[in-house]
């Protein structure tokens, strides 16, 4: 009888934890939405002012503001991803194909052209995973590396098939 009560208590605690996480997700989404509205206005005003200003020093400051606004927008996107419960579609995914396609997108950004990808992932490494989630994870890791390295350096991705593991590091 004690074991039954312990099991019921654990189930109730887990249910309470899940409810709190759901509320946190909703709250996060509302905050992100409320921040995004004025941030969009600030971004628009900054772009409008950039077209009017001739002073090089002021233009550099405004460009810096634009970069920081973009960084905040990416942070808000991350919060919204956290707030939503993603629907995962598990399917066989060729890891190398996803890495290559996402790297091309990442490297096409002028800020990242000096970044190098060193990839030692088997061509036939296939995992049962959600492809969109893997794309997002890799893009976030690469973006973090780029910011930490000021766009200059190397990102190393190494993979093993058995067990299926990806190791990511940067210089």
Protein Blocks (a to p, Z undefined) as FASTA:
>chain_A
ZZmmmmmmmmmmmmmmmmmmmmmmmmmmmmmmmmmmmmmmmmmmmmmmmmmpmblklmmm
mmmmmmmmmmmmmmmmmmmmmmpccddddddddfklmmmmmmmmmmmpmklmmpccdddd
dfklccdddfklmmmmmmmmmmmmmmmnnopacddddddfbdcddddddZZ
